[in-house]
Amino acid sequence: MSFWENRKIKKTRKDHRCEYCGAKIPAGSSCENNVGTYEGDFNHYYLCERCLVFMDMYRDNSESELGNFVDDVYNSDLLGCPGCGKNNHREYEWSGNTQSVNLKCDNCEHEWSVDLSLEALQGRKAG
């Protein structure tokens, strides 16, 4: 028998790790708890608020597998060069908590940073 449940948690009692981006979800934070079976395997994981907003905005939700935050950021339109508009960047550096990424364009050598925090993503969603 197969089942799946997504449950919104208003305030966690302990720390968890976001399965999508790998960031720590501190105790007292809101998040989503997912539990169920997928292709016969039991799954139980948490998703942070930022990843839920990101997935709503930039991910094809028809895909059944969770995927990887970093890969999905690269496949989004978030990293286009503000200098030339191209998506050419082999040089990049993620912040330790994946809240931002610093990039350098291969085309025009422009260097910039992209804020991927919950607040920045919510601002993009509202705008």
DAQUI-V764042 format. One record per backbone hydrogen bond with DSSP energy under -1.0 kcal/mol. CO is the residue of the C=O (numbers start at 1). NH is the residue of the N-H. If there is no record, write none. Layout:
CO & NH
CO & NH
This chain:
3 & 37
5 & 35
7 & 33
9 & 31
12 & 28
16 & 25
18 & 22
20 & 69
23 & 18
25 & 16
26 & 29
29 & 12
31 & 9
32 & 47
33 & 7
34 & 45
35 & 5
36 & 43
38 & 41
41 & 38
43 & 36
45 & 34
46 & 19
47 & 32
48 & 52
49 & 53
50 & 54
51 & 55
52 & 56
53 & 57
54 & 58
55 & 59
60 & 63
68 & 72
69 & 73
70 & 74
71 & 75
73 & 76
81 & 85
86 & 81
88 & 106
91 & 104
93 & 102
95 & 98
99 & 116
100 & 95
101 & 114
102 & 93
103 & 112
105 & 109
110 & 105
112 & 103
114 & 101
117 & 121
118 & 122
119 & 123
120 & 124
121 & 125
122 & 126
123 & 127
